[in-house]
Amino acid sequence: MQHFLLEASIFLAAAVIAVPIAARMGLGSVLGYLLAGLVIGPGLGLVAETEDLQHFAEFGVVMMLFLIGLELEPRALWDMRHRLVGLGGLQIALTTAAVMGVAMGFGLVWQTSLAIGMIFALSSTAIVLQTLSEKRLMQTSGGRSAFSVLLTQDIAVIPMLVVVPLLAVLPASYHAADHDTHQALSLVEGLPGWGAALVTLGCIAGIVVAGVYGARPLFRFIHAAHLPEMFTAIALLIVVGIGFLMMSLGLSPALGTFLAGVVLANSEFRHELESDIAPFKGLLLGLFFITVGAGFNVTRLMQEPATIFGLAIGLILLKGIILFAVGRVFGLRKRAQWLFTLSLAQAGEFGFVLISFATQQLVLGQALAETLLLVVALSMLITPLLFLLYEFLAVRLSDSVEALEADEIDDHGPVIIAGIGRFGQIVNRLVRNSGFPTVVVDHDMETIRLMRSFGYKGFFGDPTRPELLHAAGIDSATVLVVTVDEPKSANKIVAYARRLRPDLHIIARARDRTHTFELYQAGANDIVREMFDSSLRAGRYVLENMGMSEYEAALAEETFYHHDRHTVRELARLWEPGKPVMDNKDYVIRAQELEKELEMALFSALDTRRKDDAA
């Protein structure tokens, strides 16, 4: 026990140190965990045996699949069926077939080759999604296409786990020791491949039936106890219990928990389950990646460096070619196509799971499994370089892409709206339905297509480009509304429009107060913080429920609104770009003075109102 706690302490300390450093370097948390494992394992030799911890940490993968299942409502999956089956399905099928062909060319039997093809067909969900989010690429066409493929891959893991036991080629004595250890817990020991498959399907059916008919009554019973910790207990019971059941049948626990998540996706208790499981998932999943890094066979890598590095690079090139072709077939071009290709060219964390499972099921030998683990890990370590390559290509391709793909704007109006997301849509509907024509420009083709499907006219193009603003009629427009998501793009549009048209009225959306100051200096006339009005309304509701009349609460809201506008103008004059406000003494002192003035203004307004009512 003491030895186990020592190893756990070393693992956690490595994570606390390495992961923040990796995140600051732009490598992502998954690579941070892997590097931490490399340091404490092969690097410093602080841990020699990770098997016990790895079995414990594998529940992080199980929990991740459960949460993925909770996110996949059956109706949403049906709506995405064309992209999932087409884009994602084609990528998986082509990559599996290509890798299988290469493996058979190296003399491996078709069963083992097929297993390797399925392993390498998967990409890293954790690395890619996190990097796309950090770099604000998720909403681009390339980012959304990559997400669709990752979602398909996550779903495909389940049938892969069903197929793998059917591919066993090694003699049962190959892992005799391991089988003796687990023989008492396995209900499928000695069954033929088709028998194990039938047991798997029966278990799946049982989980689905229990989830549909038994989960809601159970959750309502727990809810009636009014004990929040019981929800955590039931969430862990579902994951651990189903995991134990599946392992008792000789199957992957991830299979059952994923299906349970999908079944419970429409439950009214879904969000409660997510919030209870997420902390355990994050910690255990990180621990899983550390154990993978700690178990990295550096000796084998040093024995065959050219072979293993060659396989990793060859895998990235092969997947890249397939992804590039698939993206082309589905209409991706230029930057979107390169983002789609380079972001998914690596192998993924589920590869570790499938390699371990395939080894247990006598599909892969130990030596081959070690080689595959090294290839998967190296391809993941190369991923940040692929994103750097994409950024280099994106800069080179930006001008030509927009010039080729931007729509020809054949309409003019007194109001130009740059950006038509959830914020700009409301502005556009209000203005147009009030009788004033608008010209809408947005760089997201899917958003423009969605607008057109509802009968609204919009033009595709980058509104930060001066020639496109001129084409939209900025020389004669009365009002420019800037609602793009990216603050730097908004600042660029406002600054250019103000230089071009000192008389133009510019209304801009700000993300926060700092962005408000930037837009103020760029020349915007009216600046709307995206959360300000909704937060102010929520505050008014609080006052009403604390005993104020509706009129008093509305008066307080109005007083706060006008004073805050005055505050922003005052502080904008003292704000210094790039300098933290806490280091700006004049700013801090003036902010404190204005806060006292706000308190006095609210007190005075409400006191005057109450005296008027009394009179």
LINZIJO-V453303 format. One record per helix or strand. SS is the DSSP state (hx for helix, st for strand). FROM is the first residue (numbers start at 1). TO is the last residue. If there is no record, write none. Layout:
BEGIN
ss = {SS & SS}
from = {FROM & FROM}
to = {TO & TO}
END
This chain:
BEGIN
ss = {hx & hx & hx & hx & hx & hx & hx & hx & hx & hx & hx & hx & hx & hx & hx & hx & hx & hx & st & hx & st & hx & st & hx & st & hx & st & hx & st & hx & hx & hx & hx}
from = {2 & 29 & 51 & 74 & 81 & 110 & 125 & 141 & 172 & 193 & 228 & 253 & 270 & 298 & 305 & 334 & 349 & 366 & 415 & 422 & 438 & 445 & 459 & 466 & 479 & 487 & 505 & 513 & 526 & 532 & 550 & 581 & 585}
to = {24 & 43 & 71 & 79 & 105 & 121 & 134 & 167 & 185 & 224 & 248 & 266 & 294 & 303 & 329 & 343 & 360 & 405 & 418 & 433 & 442 & 453 & 460 & 471 & 482 & 500 & 510 & 522 & 529 & 545 & 574 & 583 & 614}
END
